[in-house]
Structures are given as C-alpha cells and as structure tokens.
C-alpha cells in the first residue's frame, strides 16, 4: 500500500515559496555579480596587455632587449691578477 505525505498547510506552502523566491533572487544576483566580475577582469587584462605592448615598443635603457635570450647583456670585465 502506498502511503502519502500529509498535505502541507498554507503556512508551510508560503514558507516554501518564500524560500524558493529568496533562493532564485540570490542565484540571480550571484550570477549578475559573477558576470560583472568577469567583465571587469577582461577590461583589466586588456589594459595590462595594452600597457605591456606600449612598453615593449618604447626605447629605454631598462627596456632595450633586457629579456631577449638571443642578445644577452654584456658581462662585466674582470681584472686578471
């Protein structure tokens, strides 16, 4: 024989509905916050990559081939004793 659960009262139903609505709203806001964070991360990455590209095109003592393995910096000359 199948046993059925008792019918929920109106207060129990109202509580379940309120909880579901709060959960849906929380998910919605979390999703929107995540989207906003991802958009901001993309903006910051674009800024960083743009600045790195600009620095790479600049000429300067600290930037001229400092990380080019094919063109290492000169070694300091040592005095033989």
mmCIF file of the N, C-alpha and C atoms, coordinates in Angstrom:
data_MODEL
# 
_entry.id   MODEL 
# 
loop_
_atom_site.group_PDB 
_atom_site.id 
_atom_site.type_symbol 
_atom_site.label_atom_id 
_atom_site.label_alt_id 
_atom_site.label_comp_id 
_atom_site.label_asym_id 
_atom_site.label_entity_id 
_atom_site.label_seq_id 
_atom_site.pdbx_PDB_ins_code 
_atom_site.Cartn_x 
_atom_site.Cartn_y 
_atom_site.Cartn_z 
_atom_site.occupancy 
_atom_site.B_iso_or_equiv 
_atom_site.pdbx_formal_charge 
_atom_site.auth_seq_id 
_atom_site.auth_comp_id 
_atom_site.auth_asym_id 
_atom_site.auth_atom_id 
_atom_site.pdbx_PDB_model_num 
ATOM 1   N N  . UNK A 1 1  ? 0.824  -1.180 0.000   1.00 0.00 ? 1  UNK A N  1 
ATOM 2   C CA . UNK A 1 1  ? 0.000  0.000  0.000   1.00 0.00 ? 1  UNK A CA 1 
ATOM 3   C C  . UNK A 1 1  ? 0.873  1.251  0.000   1.00 0.00 ? 1  UNK A C  1 
ATOM 4   N N  . UNK A 1 2  ? 0.507  2.182  -0.804  1.00 0.00 ? 2  UNK A N  1 
ATOM 5   C CA . UNK A 1 2  ? 1.261  3.434  -0.883  1.00 0.00 ? 2  UNK A CA 1 
ATOM 6   C C  . UNK A 1 2  ? 0.800  4.369  0.226   1.00 0.00 ? 2  UNK A C  1 
ATOM 7   N N  . UNK A 1 3  ? 1.772  4.973  0.877   1.00 0.00 ? 3  UNK A N  1 
ATOM 8   C CA . UNK A 1 3  ? 1.438  5.946  1.920   1.00 0.00 ? 3  UNK A CA 1 
ATOM 9   C C  . UNK A 1 3  ? 1.782  7.332  1.388   1.00 0.00 ? 3  UNK A C  1 
ATOM 10  N N  . UNK A 1 4  ? 0.893  8.225  1.560   1.00 0.00 ? 4  UNK A N  1 
ATOM 11  C CA . UNK A 1 4  ? 1.081  9.581  1.069   1.00 0.00 ? 4  UNK A CA 1 
ATOM 12  C C  . UNK A 1 4  ? 1.426  10.508 2.223   1.00 0.00 ? 4  UNK A C  1 
ATOM 13  N N  . UNK A 1 5  ? 2.203  11.511 1.899   1.00 0.00 ? 5  UNK A N  1 
ATOM 14  C CA . UNK A 1 5  ? 2.526  12.522 2.897   1.00 0.00 ? 5  UNK A CA 1 
ATOM 15  C C  . UNK A 1 5  ? 1.305  13.388 3.146   1.00 0.00 ? 5  UNK A C  1 
ATOM 16  N N  . UNK A 1 6  ? 1.182  13.925 4.339   1.00 0.00 ? 6  UNK A N  1 
ATOM 17  C CA . UNK A 1 6  ? 0.031  14.801 4.598   1.00 0.00 ? 6  UNK A CA 1 
ATOM 18  C C  . UNK A 1 6  ? 0.154  16.087 3.781   1.00 0.00 ? 6  UNK A C  1 
ATOM 19  N N  . UNK A 1 7  ? -0.968 16.646 3.446   1.00 0.00 ? 7  UNK A N  1 
ATOM 20  C CA . UNK A 1 7  ? -0.984 17.903 2.690   1.00 0.00 ? 7  UNK A CA 1 
ATOM 21  C C  . UNK A 1 7  ? -0.338 19.004 3.531   1.00 0.00 ? 7  UNK A C  1 
ATOM 22  N N  . UNK A 1 8  ? 0.539  19.806 2.921   1.00 0.00 ? 8  UNK A N  1 
ATOM 23  C CA . UNK A 1 8  ? 1.143  20.898 3.699   1.00 0.00 ? 8  UNK A CA 1 
ATOM 24  C C  . UNK A 1 8  ? 0.110  21.977 3.995   1.00 0.00 ? 8  UNK A C  1 
ATOM 25  N N  . UNK A 1 9  ? 0.307  22.643 5.103   1.00 0.00 ? 9  UNK A N  1 
ATOM 26  C CA . UNK A 1 9  ? -0.600 23.732 5.460   1.00 0.00 ? 9  UNK A CA 1 
ATOM 27  C C  . UNK A 1 9  ? -0.255 24.958 4.620   1.00 0.00 ? 9  UNK A C  1 
ATOM 28  N N  . UNK A 1 10 ? -1.121 25.925 4.658   1.00 0.00 ? 10 UNK A N  1 
ATOM 29  C CA . UNK A 1 10 ? -0.881 27.139 3.871   1.00 0.00 ? 10 UNK A CA 1 
ATOM 30  C C  . UNK A 1 10 ? 0.364  27.870 4.378   1.00 0.00 ? 10 UNK A C  1 
ATOM 31  N N  . UNK A 1 11 ? 0.615  27.832 5.681   1.00 0.00 ? 11 UNK A N  1 
ATOM 32  C CA . UNK A 1 11 ? 1.825  28.475 6.220   1.00 0.00 ? 11 UNK A CA 1 
ATOM 33  C C  . UNK A 1 11 ? 3.081  27.767 5.724   1.00 0.00 ? 11 UNK A C  1 
ATOM 34  N N  . UNK A 1 12 ? 3.039  26.437 5.670   1.00 0.00 ? 12 UNK A N  1 
ATOM 35  C CA . UNK A 1 12 ? 4.190  25.683 5.168   1.00 0.00 ? 12 UNK A CA 1 
ATOM 36  C C  . UNK A 1 12 ? 4.431  25.977 3.693   1.00 0.00 ? 12 UNK A C  1 
ATOM 37  N N  . UNK A 1 13 ? 3.343  26.053 2.919   1.00 0.00 ? 13 UNK A N  1 
ATOM 38  C CA . UNK A 1 13 ? 3.477  26.379 1.492   1.00 0.00 ? 13 UNK A CA 1 
ATOM 39  C C  . UNK A 1 13 ? 4.050  27.780 1.312   1.00 0.00 ? 13 UNK A C  1 
ATOM 40  N N  . UNK A 1 14 ? 3.537  28.726 2.098   1.00 0.00 ? 14 UNK A N  1 
ATOM 41  C CA . UNK A 1 14 ? 4.015  30.104 1.999   1.00 0.00 ? 14 UNK A CA 1 
ATOM 42  C C  . UNK A 1 14 ? 5.507  30.160 2.348   1.00 0.00 ? 14 UNK A C  1 
ATOM 43  N N  . UNK A 1 15 ? 5.909  29.424 3.364   1.00 0.00 ? 15 UNK A N  1 
ATOM 44  C CA . UNK A 1 15 ? 7.317  29.393 3.756   1.00 0.00 ? 15 UNK A CA 1 
ATOM 45  C C  . UNK A 1 15 ? 8.173  28.793 2.643   1.00 0.00 ? 15 UNK A C  1 
ATOM 46  N N  . UNK A 1 16 ? 7.706  27.713 2.027   1.00 0.00 ? 16 UNK A N  1 
ATOM 47  C CA . UNK A 1 16 ? 8.446  27.096 0.922   1.00 0.00 ? 16 UNK A CA 1 
ATOM 48  C C  . UNK A 1 16 ? 8.574  28.047 -0.257  1.00 0.00 ? 16 UNK A C  1 
ATOM 49  N N  . UNK A 1 17 ? 7.498  28.742 -0.575  1.00 0.00 ? 17 UNK A N  1 
ATOM 50  C CA . UNK A 1 17 ? 7.511  29.676 -1.704  1.00 0.00 ? 17 UNK A CA 1 
ATOM 51  C C  . UNK A 1 17 ? 8.455  30.839 -1.406  1.00 0.00 ? 17 UNK A C  1 
ATOM 52  N N  . UNK A 1 18 ? 8.383  31.376 -0.173  1.00 0.00 ? 18 UNK A N  1 
ATOM 53  C CA . UNK A 1 18 ? 9.280  32.477 0.197   1.00 0.00 ? 18 UNK A CA 1 
ATOM 54  C C  . UNK A 1 18 ? 10.738 32.049 0.093   1.00 0.00 ? 18 UNK A C  1 
ATOM 55  N N  . UNK A 1 19 ? 11.027 30.842 0.564   1.00 0.00 ? 19 UNK A N  1 
ATOM 56  C CA . UNK A 1 19 ? 12.397 30.333 0.490   1.00 0.00 ? 19 UNK A CA 1 
ATOM 57  C C  . UNK A 1 19 ? 12.833 30.181 -0.957  1.00 0.00 ? 19 UNK A C  1 
ATOM 58  N N  . UNK A 1 20 ? 11.954 29.654 -1.805  1.00 0.00 ? 20 UNK A N  1 
ATOM 59  C CA . UNK A 1 20 ? 12.291 29.473 -3.221  1.00 0.00 ? 20 UNK A CA 1 
ATOM 60  C C  . UNK A 1 20 ? 12.541 30.821 -3.893  1.00 0.00 ? 20 UNK A C  1 
ATOM 61  N N  . UNK A 1 21 ? 11.708 31.801 -3.587  1.00 0.00 ? 21 UNK A N  1 
ATOM 62  C CA . UNK A 1 21 ? 11.878 33.131 -4.182  1.00 0.00 ? 21 UNK A CA 1 
ATOM 63  C C  . UNK A 1 21 ? 13.204 33.743 -3.731  1.00 0.00 ? 21 UNK A C  1 
ATOM 64  N N  . UNK A 1 22 ? 13.536 33.616 -2.440  1.00 0.00 ? 22 UNK A N  1 
ATOM 65  C CA . UNK A 1 22 ? 14.817 34.142 -1.945  1.00 0.00 ? 22 UNK A CA 1 
ATOM 66  C C  . UNK A 1 22 ? 15.987 33.447 -2.626  1.00 0.00 ? 22 UNK A C  1 
ATOM 67  N N  . UNK A 1 23 ? 15.879 32.126 -2.789  1.00 0.00 ? 23 UNK A N  1 
ATOM 68  C CA . UNK A 1 23 ? 16.957 31.382 -3.450  1.00 0.00 ? 23 UNK A CA 1 
ATOM 69  C C  . UNK A 1 23 ? 17.121 31.816 -4.897  1.00 0.00 ? 23 UNK A C  1 
ATOM 70  N N  . UNK A 1 24 ? 16.009 31.989 -5.599  1.00 0.00 ? 24 UNK A N  1 
ATOM 71  C CA . UNK A 1 24 ? 16.071 32.414 -7.004  1.00 0.00 ? 24 UNK A CA 1 
ATOM 72  C C  . UNK A 1 24 ? 16.691 33.806 -7.098  1.00 0.00 ? 24 UNK A C  1 
ATOM 73  N N  . UNK A 1 25 ? 16.283 34.712 -6.216  1.00 0.00 ? 25 UNK A N  1 
ATOM 74  C CA . UNK A 1 25 ? 16.865 36.061 -6.223  1.00 0.00 ? 25 UNK A CA 1 
ATOM 75  C C  . UNK A 1 25 ? 18.354 36.022 -5.917  1.00 0.00 ? 25 UNK A C  1 
ATOM 76  N N  . UNK A 1 26 ? 18.742 35.192 -4.952  1.00 0.00 ? 26 UNK A N  1 
ATOM 77  C CA . UNK A 1 26 ? 20.165 35.084 -4.612  1.00 0.00 ? 26 UNK A CA 1 
ATOM 78  C C  . UNK A 1 26 ? 20.955 34.544 -5.793  1.00 0.00 ? 26 UNK A C  1 
ATOM 79  N N  . UNK A 1 27 ? 20.438 33.533 -6.465  1.00 0.00 ? 27 UNK A N  1 
ATOM 80  C CA . UNK A 1 27 ? 21.136 32.981 -7.632  1.00 0.00 ? 27 UNK A CA 1 
ATOM 81  C C  . UNK A 1 27 ? 21.263 34.031 -8.724  1.00 0.00 ? 27 UNK A C  1 
ATOM 82  N N  . UNK A 1 28 ? 20.164 34.782 -8.920  1.00 0.00 ? 28 UNK A N  1 
ATOM 83  C CA . UNK A 1 28 ? 20.167 35.816 -9.951  1.00 0.00 ? 28 UNK A CA 1 
ATOM 84  C C  . UNK A 1 28 ? 21.247 36.860 -9.653  1.00 0.00 ? 28 UNK A C  1 
ATOM 85  N N  . UNK A 1 29 ? 21.305 37.348 -8.415  1.00 0.00 ? 29 UNK A N  1 
ATOM 86  C CA . UNK A 1 29 ? 22.277 38.379 -8.069  1.00 0.00 ? 29 UNK A CA 1 
ATOM 87  C C  . UNK A 1 29 ? 23.695 37.844 -8.084  1.00 0.00 ? 29 UNK A C  1 
ATOM 88  N N  . UNK A 1 30 ? 23.870 36.590 -7.659  1.00 0.00 ? 30 UNK A N  1 
ATOM 89  C CA . UNK A 1 30 ? 25.209 35.990 -7.726  1.00 0.00 ? 30 UNK A CA 1 
ATOM 90  C C  . UNK A 1 30 ? 25.658 35.864 -9.173  1.00 0.00 ? 30 UNK A C  1 
ATOM 91  N N  . UNK A 1 31 ? 24.735 35.471 -10.046 1.00 0.00 ? 31 UNK A N  1 
ATOM 92  C CA . UNK A 1 31 ? 25.067 35.340 -11.468 1.00 0.00 ? 31 UNK A CA 1 
ATOM 93  C C  . UNK A 1 31 ? 25.435 36.697 -12.058 1.00 0.00 ? 31 UNK A C  1 
ATOM 94  N N  . UNK A 1 32 ? 24.663 37.720 -11.715 1.00 0.00 ? 32 UNK A N  1 
ATOM 95  C CA . UNK A 1 32 ? 24.974 39.060 -12.218 1.00 0.00 ? 32 UNK A CA 1 
ATOM 96  C C  . UNK A 1 32 ? 26.311 39.561 -11.674 1.00 0.00 ? 32 UNK A C  1 
ATOM 97  N N  . UNK A 1 33 ? 26.593 39.300 -10.404 1.00 0.00 ? 33 UNK A N  1 
ATOM 98  C CA . UNK A 1 33 ? 27.867 39.723 -9.819  1.00 0.00 ? 33 UNK A CA 1 
ATOM 99  C C  . UNK A 1 33 ? 29.030 38.999 -10.489 1.00 0.00 ? 33 UNK A C  1 
ATOM 100 N N  . UNK A 1 34 ? 28.857 37.715 -10.771 1.00 0.00 ? 34 UNK A N  1 
ATOM 101 C CA . UNK A 1 34 ? 29.906 36.957 -11.449 1.00 0.00 ? 34 UNK A CA 1 
ATOM 102 C C  . UNK A 1 34 ? 30.159 37.516 -12.847 1.00 0.00 ? 34 UNK A C  1 
ATOM 103 N N  . UNK A 1 35 ? 29.083 37.824 -13.572 1.00 0.00 ? 35 UNK A N  1 
ATOM 104 C CA . UNK A 1 35 ? 29.237 38.420 -14.903 1.00 0.00 ? 35 UNK A CA 1 
ATOM 105 C C  . UNK A 1 35 ? 29.974 39.758 -14.825 1.00 0.00 ? 35 UNK A C  1 
ATOM 106 N N  . UNK A 1 36 ? 29.620 40.573 -13.836 1.00 0.00 ? 36 UNK A N  1 
ATOM 107 C CA . UNK A 1 36 ? 30.279 41.876 -13.683 1.00 0.00 ? 36 UNK A CA 1 
ATOM 108 C C  . UNK A 1 36 ? 31.764 41.697 -13.370 1.00 0.00 ? 36 UNK A C  1 
ATOM 109 N N  . UNK A 1 37 ? 32.089 40.739 -12.507 1.00 0.00 ? 37 UNK A N  1 
ATOM 110 C CA . UNK A 1 37 ? 33.499 40.485 -12.187 1.00 0.00 ? 37 UNK A CA 1 
ATOM 111 C C  . UNK A 1 37 ? 34.258 40.009 -13.418 1.00 0.00 ? 37 UNK A C  1 
ATOM 112 N N  . UNK A 1 38 ? 33.652 39.140 -14.204 1.00 0.00 ? 38 UNK A N  1 
ATOM 113 C CA . UNK A 1 38 ? 34.326 38.638 -15.403 1.00 0.00 ? 38 UNK A CA 1 
ATOM 114 C C  . UNK A 1 38 ? 34.541 39.752 -16.419 1.00 0.00 ? 38 UNK A C  1 
ATOM 115 N N  . UNK A 1 39 ? 33.549 40.638 -16.561 1.00 0.00 ? 39 UNK A N  1 
ATOM 116 C CA . UNK A 1 39 ? 33.720 41.777 -17.474 1.00 0.00 ? 39 UNK A CA 1 
ATOM 117 C C  . UNK A 1 39 ? 34.855 42.677 -16.990 1.00 0.00 ? 39 UNK A C  1 
ATOM 118 N N  . UNK A 1 40 ? 34.926 42.916 -15.685 1.00 0.00 ? 40 UNK A N  1 
ATOM 119 C CA . UNK A 1 40 ? 35.979 43.771 -15.131 1.00 0.00 ? 40 UNK A CA 1 
ATOM 120 C C  . UNK A 1 40 ? 37.351 43.131 -15.314 1.00 0.00 ? 40 UNK A C  1 
ATOM 121 N N  . UNK A 1 41 ? 37.437 41.827 -15.122 1.00 0.00 ? 41 UNK A N  1 
ATOM 122 C CA . UNK A 1 41 ? 38.707 41.129 -15.327 1.00 0.00 ? 41 UNK A CA 1 
ATOM 123 C C  . UNK A 1 41 ? 39.157 41.274 -16.777 1.00 0.00 ? 41 UNK A C  1 
ATOM 124 N N  . UNK A 1 42 ? 38.225 41.130 -17.726 1.00 0.00 ? 42 UNK A N  1 
ATOM 125 C CA . UNK A 1 42 ? 38.574 41.285 -19.140 1.00 0.00 ? 42 UNK A CA 1 
ATOM 126 C C  . UNK A 1 42 ? 39.049 42.707 -19.427 1.00 0.00 ? 42 UNK A C  1 
ATOM 127 N N  . UNK A 1 43 ? 38.383 43.701 -18.826 1.00 0.00 ? 43 UNK A N  1 
ATOM 128 C CA . UNK A 1 43 ? 38.808 45.087 -19.014 1.00 0.00 ? 43 UNK A CA 1 
ATOM 129 C C  . UNK A 1 43 ? 40.222 45.298 -18.479 1.00 0.00 ? 43 UNK A C  1 
ATOM 130 N N  . UNK A 1 44 ? 40.484 44.777 -17.281 1.00 0.00 ? 44 UNK A N  1 
ATOM 131 C CA . UNK A 1 44 ? 41.813 44.942 -16.687 1.00 0.00 ? 44 UNK A CA 1 
ATOM 132 C C  . UNK A 1 44 ? 42.879 44.212 -17.495 1.00 0.00 ? 44 UNK A C  1 
ATOM 133 N N  . UNK A 1 45 ? 42.558 43.012 -17.991 1.00 0.00 ? 45 UNK A N  1 
ATOM 134 C CA . UNK A 1 45 ? 43.517 42.288 -18.829 1.00 0.00 ? 45 UNK A CA 1 
ATOM 135 C C  . UNK A 1 45 ? 43.834 43.078 -20.090 1.00 0.00 ? 45 UNK A C  1 
ATOM 136 N N  . UNK A 1 46 ? 42.804 43.680 -20.678 1.00 0.00 ? 46 UNK A N  1 
ATOM 137 C CA . UNK A 1 46 ? 43.022 44.475 -21.887 1.00 0.00 ? 46 UNK A CA 1 
ATOM 138 C C  . UNK A 1 46 ? 43.933 45.667 -21.590 1.00 0.00 ? 46 UNK A C  1 
ATOM 139 N N  . UNK A 1 47 ? 43.704 46.320 -20.446 1.00 0.00 ? 47 UNK A N  1 
ATOM 140 C CA . UNK A 1 47 ? 44.543 47.456 -20.068 1.00 0.00 ? 47 UNK A CA 1 
ATOM 141 C C  . UNK A 1 47 ? 45.986 47.012 -19.855 1.00 0.00 ? 47 UNK A C  1 
ATOM 142 N N  . UNK A 1 48 ? 46.169 45.900 -19.134 1.00 0.00 ? 48 UNK A N  1 
ATOM 143 C CA . UNK A 1 48 ? 47.521 45.413 -18.844 1.00 0.00 ? 48 UNK A CA 1 
ATOM 144 C C  . UNK A 1 48 ? 48.242 45.032 -20.131 1.00 0.00 ? 48 UNK A C  1 
ATOM 145 N N  . UNK A 1 49 ? 47.574 44.296 -21.021 1.00 0.00 ? 49 UNK A N  1 
ATOM 146 C CA . UNK A 1 49 ? 48.216 43.880 -22.267 1.00 0.00 ? 49 UNK A CA 1 
ATOM 147 C C  . UNK A 1 49 ? 48.524 45.079 -23.157 1.00 0.00 ? 49 UNK A C  1 
ATOM 148 N N  . UNK A 1 50 ? 47.622 46.078 -23.151 1.00 0.00 ? 50 UNK A N  1 
ATOM 149 C CA . UNK A 1 50 ? 47.875 47.283 -23.940 1.00 0.00 ? 50 UNK A CA 1 
ATOM 150 C C  . UNK A 1 50 ? 49.091 48.033 -23.391 1.00 0.00 ? 50 UNK A C  1 
ATOM 151 N N  . UNK A 1 51 ? 49.178 48.164 -22.073 1.00 0.00 ? 51 UNK A N  1 
ATOM 152 C CA . UNK A 1 51 ? 50.333 48.841 -21.474 1.00 0.00 ? 51 UNK A CA 1 
ATOM 153 C C  . UNK A 1 51 ? 51.625 48.057 -21.732 1.00 0.00 ? 51 UNK A C  1 
ATOM 154 N N  . UNK A 1 52 ? 51.556 46.731 -21.661 1.00 0.00 ? 52 UNK A N  1 
ATOM 155 C CA . UNK A 1 52 ? 52.746 45.915 -21.930 1.00 0.00 ? 52 UNK A CA 1 
ATOM 156 C C  . UNK A 1 52 ? 53.196 46.093 -23.374 1.00 0.00 ? 52 UNK A C  1 
ATOM 157 N N  . UNK A 1 53 ? 52.228 46.143 -24.289 1.00 0.00 ? 53 UNK A N  1 
ATOM 158 C CA . UNK A 1 53 ? 52.571 46.352 -25.700 1.00 0.00 ? 53 UNK A CA 1 
ATOM 159 C C  . UNK A 1 53 ? 53.221 47.719 -25.882 1.00 0.00 ? 53 UNK A C  1 
ATOM 160 N N  . UNK A 1 54 ? 52.677 48.741 -25.234 1.00 0.00 ? 54 UNK A N  1 
ATOM 161 C CA . UNK A 1 54 ? 53.257 50.087 -25.344 1.00 0.00 ? 54 UNK A CA 1 
ATOM 162 C C  . UNK A 1 54 ? 54.669 50.129 -24.768 1.00 0.00 ? 54 UNK A C  1 
ATOM 163 N N  . UNK A 1 55 ? 54.871 49.480 -23.622 1.00 0.00 ? 55 UNK A N  1 
ATOM 164 C CA . UNK A 1 55 ? 56.211 49.465 -23.029 1.00 0.00 ? 55 UNK A CA 1 
ATOM 165 C C  . UNK A 1 55 ? 57.193 48.717 -23.910 1.00 0.00 ? 55 UNK A C  1 
ATOM 166 N N  . UNK A 1 56 ? 56.740 47.650 -24.562 1.00 0.00 ? 56 UNK A N  1 
ATOM 167 C CA . UNK A 1 56 ? 57.630 46.899 -25.448 1.00 0.00 ? 56 UNK A CA 1 
ATOM 168 C C  . UNK A 1 56 ? 58.063 47.725 -26.651 1.00 0.00 ? 56 UNK A C  1 
ATOM 169 N N  . UNK A 1 57 ? 57.209 48.643 -27.104 1.00 0.00 ? 57 UNK A N  1 
ATOM 170 C CA . UNK A 1 57 ? 57.566 49.457 -28.267 1.00 0.00 ? 57 UNK A CA 1 
ATOM 171 C C  . UNK A 1 57 ? 58.427 50.656 -27.885 1.00 0.00 ? 57 UNK A C  1 
ATOM 172 N N  . UNK A 1 58 ? 58.469 51.003 -26.605 1.00 0.00 ? 58 UNK A N  1 
ATOM 173 C CA . UNK A 1 58 ? 59.284 52.143 -26.164 1.00 0.00 ? 58 UNK A CA 1 
ATOM 174 C C  . UNK A 1 58 ? 60.758 51.779 -26.187 1.00 0.00 ? 58 UNK A C  1 
ATOM 175 N N  . UNK A 1 59 ? 61.572 52.807 -26.329 1.00 0.00 ? 59 UNK A N  1 
ATOM 176 C CA . UNK A 1 59 ? 63.008 52.609 -26.235 1.00 0.00 ? 59 UNK A CA 1 
ATOM 177 C C  . UNK A 1 59 ? 63.460 53.169 -24.900 1.00 0.00 ? 59 UNK A C  1 
ATOM 178 N N  . UNK A 1 60 ? 64.251 52.407 -24.219 1.00 0.00 ? 60 UNK A N  1 
ATOM 179 C CA . UNK A 1 60 ? 64.757 52.872 -22.929 1.00 0.00 ? 60 UNK A CA 1 
ATOM 180 C C  . UNK A 1 60 ? 65.798 51.908 -22.421 1.00 0.00 ? 60 UNK A C  1 
ATOM 181 N N  . UNK A 1 61 ? 66.669 52.400 -21.561 1.00 0.00 ? 61 UNK A N  1 
ATOM 182 C CA . UNK A 1 61 ? 67.758 51.559 -21.075 1.00 0.00 ? 61 UNK A CA 1 
ATOM 183 C C  . UNK A 1 61 ? 67.236 50.326 -20.356 1.00 0.00 ? 61 UNK A C  1 
ATOM 184 N N  . UNK A 1 62 ? 66.159 50.460 -19.646 1.00 0.00 ? 62 UNK A N  1 
ATOM 185 C CA . UNK A 1 62 ? 65.634 49.313 -18.903 1.00 0.00 ? 62 UNK A CA 1 
ATOM 186 C C  . UNK A 1 62 ? 64.829 48.384 -19.791 1.00 0.00 ? 62 UNK A C  1 
ATOM 187 N N  . UNK A 1 63 ? 64.513 48.818 -20.994 1.00 0.00 ? 63 UNK A N  1 
ATOM 188 C CA . UNK A 1 63 ? 63.623 48.023 -21.833 1.00 0.00 ? 63 UNK A CA 1 
ATOM 189 C C  . UNK A 1 63 ? 64.302 47.451 -23.069 1.00 0.00 ? 63 UNK A C  1 
ATOM 190 N N  . UNK A 1 64 ? 65.465 47.921 -23.432 1.00 0.00 ? 64 UNK A N  1 
ATOM 191 C CA . UNK A 1 64 ? 66.087 47.505 -24.693 1.00 0.00 ? 64 UNK A CA 1 
ATOM 192 C C  . UNK A 1 64 ? 66.652 46.092 -24.594 1.00 0.00 ? 64 UNK A C  1 
ATOM 193 N N  . UNK A 1 65 ? 65.863 45.151 -24.993 1.00 0.00 ? 65 UNK A N  1 
ATOM 194 C CA . UNK A 1 65 ? 66.321 43.774 -25.090 1.00 0.00 ? 65 UNK A CA 1 
ATOM 195 C C  . UNK A 1 65 ? 66.697 43.136 -23.781 1.00 0.00 ? 65 UNK A C  1 
ATOM 196 N N  . UNK A 1 66 ? 66.113 43.575 -22.704 1.00 0.00 ? 66 UNK A N  1 
ATOM 197 C CA . UNK A 1 66 ? 66.507 43.032 -21.404 1.00 0.00 ? 66 UNK A CA 1 
ATOM 198 C C  . UNK A 1 66 ? 66.095 41.584 -21.224 1.00 0.00 ? 66 UNK A C  1 
ATOM 199 N N  . UNK A 1 67 ? 65.102 41.151 -21.957 1.00 0.00 ? 67 UNK A N  1 
ATOM 200 C CA . UNK A 1 67 ? 64.667 39.761 -21.805 1.00 0.00 ? 67 UNK A CA 1 
ATOM 201 C C  . UNK A 1 67 ? 64.851 38.964 -23.094 1.00 0.00 ? 67 UNK A C  1 
ATOM 202 N N  . UNK A 1 68 ? 65.737 39.406 -23.965 1.00 0.00 ? 68 UNK A N  1 
ATOM 203 C CA . UNK A 1 68 ? 65.966 38.718 -25.227 1.00 0.00 ? 68 UNK A CA 1 
ATOM 204 C C  . UNK A 1 68 ? 67.126 37.738 -25.047 1.00 0.00 ? 68 UNK A C  1 
ATOM 205 N N  . UNK A 1 69 ? 66.857 36.421 -25.042 1.00 0.00 ? 69 UNK A N  1 
ATOM 206 C CA . UNK A 1 69 ? 67.944 35.462 -24.823 1.00 0.00 ? 69 UNK A CA 1 
ATOM 207 C C  . UNK A 1 69 ? 68.948 35.432 -25.969 1.00 0.00 ? 69 UNK A C  1 
ATOM 208 N N  . UNK A 1 70 ? 68.561 35.879 -27.157 1.00 0.00 ? 70 UNK A N  1 
ATOM 209 C CA . UNK A 1 70 ? 69.485 35.896 -28.289 1.00 0.00 ? 70 UNK A CA 1 
ATOM 210 C C  . UNK A 1 70 ? 70.468 37.058 -28.182 1.00 0.00 ? 70 UNK A C  1 
ATOM 211 N N  . UNK A 1 71 ? 70.150 38.038 -27.365 1.00 0.00 ? 71 UNK A N  1 
ATOM 212 C CA . UNK A 1 71 ? 71.004 39.212 -27.222 1.00 0.00 ? 71 UNK A CA 1 
ATOM 213 C C  . UNK A 1 71 ? 71.223 39.482 -25.731 1.00 0.00 ? 71 UNK A C  1 
ATOM 214 N N  . UNK A 1 72 ? 72.039 38.670 -25.053 1.00 0.00 ? 72 UNK A N  1 
ATOM 215 C CA . UNK A 1 72 ? 72.233 38.868 -23.613 1.00 0.00 ? 72 UNK A CA 1 
ATOM 216 C C  . UNK A 1 72 ? 73.034 40.132 -23.338 1.00 0.00 ? 72 UNK A C  1 
ATOM 217 N N  . UNK A 1 73 ? 72.899 40.682 -22.145 1.00 0.00 ? 73 UNK A N  1 
ATOM 218 C CA . UNK A 1 73 ? 73.673 41.880 -21.812 1.00 0.00 ? 73 UNK A CA 1 
ATOM 219 C C  . UNK A 1 73 ? 75.154 41.537 -21.705 1.00 0.00 ? 73 UNK A C  1 
ATOM 220 N N  . UNK A 1 74 ? 76.025 42.515 -21.941 1.00 0.00 ? 74 UNK A N  1 
ATOM 221 C CA . UNK A 1 74 ? 77.466 42.234 -21.853 1.00 0.00 ? 74 UNK A CA 1 
ATOM 222 C C  . UNK A 1 74 ? 77.864 41.898 -20.419 1.00 0.00 ? 74 UNK A C  1 
ATOM 223 N N  . UNK A 1 75 ? 78.850 41.014 -20.322 1.00 0.00 ? 75 UNK A N  1 
ATOM 224 C CA . UNK A 1 75 ? 79.344 40.636 -18.996 1.00 0.00 ? 75 UNK A CA 1 
ATOM 225 C C  . UNK A 1 75 ? 80.324 41.694 -18.513 1.00 0.00 ? 75 UNK A C  1 
ATOM 226 N N  . UNK A 1 76 ? 80.353 41.916 -17.223 1.00 0.00 ? 76 UNK A N  1 
ATOM 227 C CA . UNK A 1 76 ? 81.324 42.898 -16.712 1.00 0.00 ? 76 UNK A CA 1 
ATOM 228 C C  . UNK A 1 76 ? 82.750 42.372 -16.892 1.00 0.00 ? 76 UNK A C  1 
ATOM 229 N N  . UNK A 1 77 ? 83.630 43.284 -17.220 1.00 0.00 ? 77 UNK A N  1 
ATOM 230 C CA . UNK A 1 77 ? 85.033 42.895 -17.427 1.00 0.00 ? 77 UNK A CA 1 
ATOM 231 C C  . UNK A 1 77 ? 85.716 42.765 -16.072 1.00 0.00 ? 77 UNK A C  1 
ATOM 232 N N  . UNK A 1 78 ? 86.427 41.671 -15.908 1.00 0.00 ? 78 UNK A N  1 
ATOM 233 C CA . UNK A 1 78 ? 87.152 41.466 -14.654 1.00 0.00 ? 78 UNK A CA 1 
ATOM 234 C C  . UNK A 1 78 ? 88.635 41.711 -14.899 1.00 0.00 ? 78 UNK A C  1 
ATOM 235 N N  . UNK A 1 79 ? 89.293 42.153 -13.889 1.00 0.00 ? 79 UNK A N  1 
ATOM 236 C CA . UNK A 1 79 ? 90.730 42.422 -13.979 1.00 0.00 ? 79 UNK A CA 1 
ATOM 237 C C  . UNK A 1 79 ? 91.464 41.148 -13.578 1.00 0.00 ? 79 UNK A C  1 
ATOM 238 N N  . UNK A 1 80 ? 92.392 40.679 -14.464 1.00 0.00 ? 80 UNK A N  1 
ATOM 239 C CA . UNK A 1 80 ? 93.171 39.477 -14.164 1.00 0.00 ? 80 UNK A CA 1 
ATOM 240 C C  . UNK A 1 80 ? 94.297 39.829 -13.217 1.00 0.00 ? 80 UNK A C  1 
ATOM 241 N N  . UNK A 1 81 ? 94.557 39.008 -12.233 1.00 0.00 ? 81 UNK A N  1 
ATOM 242 C CA . UNK A 1 81 ? 95.632 39.292 -11.270 1.00 0.00 ? 81 UNK A CA 1 
ATOM 243 C C  . UNK A 1 81 ? 96.767 38.368 -11.461 1.00 0.00 ? 81 UNK A C  1 
# 
